[in-house]
């Protein structure tokens, strides 16, 4: 059975968005291995306390991530 653990900084995503993550990740697993995997795919979304997450030696908080959401310059390039 697949177990997928998703960690996000607290206060960034709504409950609805977390449910969308769970559904989308489950759908991705089913797309790879078939519908029989749906009922046995575990997805856990864990929130990490703001400031307890870092990248490049710098701590990140909720406000930092909210500032990055929707930025076009962070989207993958097409082509």
CORDA-V294121 format. One record per residue. N is the residue number from 1. RES is the residue in one small letter. BURIAL is I if it has 24 or more other C-alpha atoms within 12 Angstrom, else O. D_FIRST is the distance of its C-alpha to the first C-alpha in Angstrom with 1 decimal. Layout:
# CORDA-V294121
n={N N}
res={RES RES}
burial={BURIAL BURIAL}
d_first={D_FIRST D_FIRST}
This chain:
# CORDA-V294121
n={1 2 3 4 5 6 7 8 9 10 11 12 13 14 15 16 17 18 19 20 21 22 23 24 25 26 27 28 29 30 31 32 33 34 35 36 37 38 39 40 41 42 43 44 45 46 47 48 49 50 51 52 53 54 55 56 57 58 59 60 61 62 63 64 65 66 67 68 69 70 71 72 73 74 75 76 77 78 79}
res={x x x x x x x x x x x x x x x x x x x x x x x x x x x x x x x x x x x x x x x x x x x x x x x x x x x x x x x x x x x x x x x x x x x x x x x x x x x x x x x}
burial={O O O O O O O I I I O I O O O O O I O O I I O O I I O O I O O O O O O O O I O O I O I O I O O O O O O O O O O O O O O I I I O O I O O O O O O O O O O O O O O}
d_first={0.0 3.8 6.5 9.9 13.1 16.3 19.6 22.8 26.3 27.3 29.4 28.7 26.3 27.0 24.6 24.7 23.8 20.8 19.7 20.3 18.1 15.2 16.0 16.7 13.7 11.5 14.2 14.0 10.4 11.6 14.7 13.2 11.0 12.4 12.6 10.3 7.4 9.5 9.1 5.4 5.8 7.5 10.8 13.5 17.0 19.2 22.9 24.9 28.5 31.0 32.6 29.9 28.4 30.4 30.7 33.6 35.0 35.4 33.8 32.6 32.9 32.2 35.5 34.8 31.6 33.3 36.1 33.7 32.0 33.3 35.4 36.0 36.8 33.2 31.7 30.7 33.7 33.8 34.7}
